[in-house]
Amino acid sequence: MCGIVGYLGTKEAFPILIKGLHRLEYRGYDSAGVALVDKNGNLNVYKTKGKVANLEDYCRDKDISGTVGIAHTRWATHGEPSDKNAHPHFSQSKHIALIHNGIIENYLTIKSFLIEKGYKFQSETDTEVLVQLIEYVMQEHKLPLYEAVYQALTQVIGAYAIGVIEKDNPNILVTARTASPLIVGIGDGEFFLGSDASPIVEYTKNVIYPEDRQVIKIERGKEIEIRSLDKEELIKPEIKQIQLSLDDIEKGGFPHFMLKEIFEQPKSLSLCMNGRLQREQKEIILSGVRENIDKFAKAKRILITACGTSWHAGLIGKYLFETLCRIPVEVEVASEFRYRNPVVFKEDVLIAISQSGETADTLAAMELAKKQGAFIYGICNVVGSSVARLTDSGTYTHAGPEIGVASTKAFTTQVCVLAMTALAVAKELHTIKEEDYKRIVTELCNIEEKISTILKKTKEIEDISKIFTYARNFLYLGRGFNYPVAMEGALKLKEISYIHAEGYPAAEMKHGPIALIDEEMPIVVVAPHYDMYNKILSNVQEVKARKGRIIAIVTEGDVDIKKQADYTIEIPQTEECLSPLLTVIPLQLLSYYVAIAKGRNVDQPRNLAKSVTVE
Ligand code: F6R
């Protein structure tokens, strides 16, 4: 959670920082702030509750000059969203300002120590103790800022990506990270900090991805200096190129990132399959699988762990691996897995799925399984993220940056990677017949086109959505591969429209949720035409008998469910195991348009943040 930005160079910092905050706002948007050392040597901190736009308004009549600065957009953990809890935080003497993304776990111990030393605190945050501790170390040991940050961090337990500046030296910006994302951009005589590459890409492609426990001194006119908290000697910076373009992070004519990302799915799937799906030969080549096939071969089971939408993709992964590879799979929400003292065998393969690659619970689950000797396979979107670094092997989804808080293209690319992985493993382990393999791979080659066909029905879906804005509850039903899709549809709806929704296995409905059904209740049934069609038809009839209002996702040419449903949305025919890639698209559009009709902010729904880096 939280986004951090920093700048030191020759330009005015404020516009760069504000633009950077807008690009990182998906990470948190309950308050925002900026600190700058102005031309007269004042350290000015401006911060306010609300979104970045509020901060811009607030700063209109302020002195925003300065060529060094730091800025922050917050998602509250310690202390409610308020002006005083917003970052940057000042030290007691107001000589130092600091921004922080993460959690200082031992902040209470440090706080008591500092209170004894006479320090007074202005906020309820864990972050403020760090800036006070830095000042204490600086004064007590007569150290310059960089050394003081270094020493202070040796006493800190927790996760952090920080930026620190000081009043008396506008030529210095100090940064450091442990377990929270941080990128340092290196331009011509200027430097940038960002929680991801989006605030940096407009100015330079040259970046450093600091490792955990590294502390970095950025000094005007000098090379940057990196040291690890574990070893004092200097570390040579490894400069990499950002693989991101400005188009990737702008709305490109769409009113919201979410809609842009829904429409990007044919392209993101194409990028995801590029170089892996050999369209002519009808083959899948995944190096992560090829190089580690022995691990899959000896696995008595696969564990899949993830959170939220990625967990739903994982549930589809279970159906894929069990059907195609005949390997038993357990799928678990990472926050439960990590604290359950789970049984993990050395022969287990643990697949961790994460769009951001920074989800704290997923990372902790991976660490736990790794310690117990499991082989860790990652499926992740953000290149170089913590998940990517913690894995033994894996496959990037290459969906491109996902900025809308509600996950859409990340989900379909995750399902696509899971399908490719299961197919590749099945082929290597001979658990699939050649003709079945070729048929499914051929279908995978057509999937982008089929998604484009569904996207052409957007107006139809928008019209249906408008009818249901009155609803206070929705039920989503699906079976087999499409049961997790029902859960995903429900999650999309609740997170952006704030309508309560539940996703259920269709046959389970009669064991409880059926009591909710009346003439007011919309029930979305994911019912493409496969072996279970007649079973789900019976479930639809059960709903109809209780006067529920049915919106059904059906295969083109459907007859029977159409007769029962109030509204149907047709999708093209495909292989059952790939059907979630199609059935989820109308559900994404449905939730988007219900939320729009209700006037919600779909890109920044209340209380949510894009990457959940706290547990
Ligand atoms: C829902 C959503 C979240 C994320 C979850 C995991 O639309 O986006 O449920 O899926 O927070 O995030 P990642 O995939 O980044 O680990």
Residues whose N, C-alpha, C, O or C-beta is under 5 A from the ligand:
A	BS01	F6R	C307 G308 T309 S310 I353 S354 Q355 S356 G357 T359 V405 A406 S407 K610 V612
